[in-house]
Amino acid sequence: MKKSKLLVFSLVASLVLMAFATVSTAGPIVIKFSHVVAENTPKGQMANKFKELVEKSLPGKVEVEVFPNSQLFGDNKVLEAMLLGDVQLAAPSLSKFEKYTKCLQLYDLPFLLQNMKAVSTFQNGPFGQKMLMSMKDKGLIGLGYLHNGLKQLSSNSPLRVPADAQNKKFRIMGSDVLAAQFEAVGAMPLKKPFSEVFTLLQTKAIDGQENTWSNIYSKKFYEVQPYITESNHGVLDYMVVTSAEFWMGLPEDIRSGIKKALDEAIAYGNEISYEKSVEDRQKIIDSKRSEVIELTDAERQLWVEAMKPVWKKFENEIGKDNIDAAIAANK
Ligand code: SIN
C-alpha cells in the first residue's frame, strides 16, 4: 500500500473507532419530565411511577429526571422548551394546547362530558385517539391521556347561582373556551400560569378559580378560599406529550420499552385519580378552612343553561363530529 493510501486508511479507521467510542460511552438516554403540580397528585404519582418502571426495565439505558411544581418550566413555556429539545416529556392540562391545536378545546366545553367514565369512553374511542396525533405537524406527539378529574369553583364568596359570579375575577388556564365560559356568567376571566394562582388568591388580586379537588388540596387553595362550589362543570385531564424529533430519533427497542412503561404508569395514575379526588375533597372538608357548597338540581341547572351556549360558539373550531362523539360518550 502506498504511504498516502495508508495514511488515509488509518485516518478513516481512527475516525470510525472514535465514533464508536462516543456512542458506547455516551451513557443513558436522559428524559426530563417537567410538570407543574405537586408530587401527591395523579400526575405527580404517574411521573414518579414512570421513572421507577422505565429505569427498572431499561437499566443503564434510560434515566428519567422528574421536575414537579414548575421547577423546570411553567405551563406557559414547557411546550416551546420541548420543541427546542430542553425537555422530553410533559403532561400539560388539555386546556393548554390551544396554540397547537383547536380540537382539544372540546374538553373545556362546560357540562359536556358528564363524568369520568364518559371522559374515558371518549378518550379511548376513535375521536379521542385521533386527537393524540393532532399536533404532529407542529412537532408534538401525544402518547396518552391521564385523568385528574372534574373541576370545582372556588371563591371568596359563596357561589350558588350564576349571578353570584357576576363581576368577579377568576383565574383560568390559557384557553379561550374557559374565558367564554366565565364571560357567559358575567365574570372576568384572567389567564395565568398555575404557579401564580395561590399568591393571586392570597393577595385577593383575583376572587376565585376553577380546579380539581387534588389541585385545590395539594396547592392549598382551600386555605385562602373560604367557599368551594361542587359544580363538576368541566374536566381537567392531561395529554402526555413528547417531541416528534426526540421520539422518532429513539432506537425502536428503547421507544417501545419507554411506551410500555408509560402506558403502565398512566394506567396507575388513572386508577388512583378518582380515590385521590374523594380523599382530597374530604381532607378539605375536615380542615374547616373552606365550606363545600353542594348545589341543588335546580341551582346546577342554572349554571348549565348559562354556560351551555359556549358549545355553539366553538363548534366550528372544535368540530361538530367531535362534540357529537362526546355527547354519545355520556350514554
Ligand atoms: C395541572 O393540573 O397541571 C395544572 C392545572 C391548572 O393550571 O390549573
Boltz pocket constraint, residues with backbone or C-beta under 6 A from the ligand:
constraints:
  - pocket:
      binder: B
      contacts: [[A, 36], [A, 37], [A, 75], [A, 91], [A, 92], [A, 93], [A, 148], [A, 173], [A, 192], [A, 193], [A, 194], [A, 210], [A, 211], [A, 215], [A, 236]]
      max_distance: 6.0
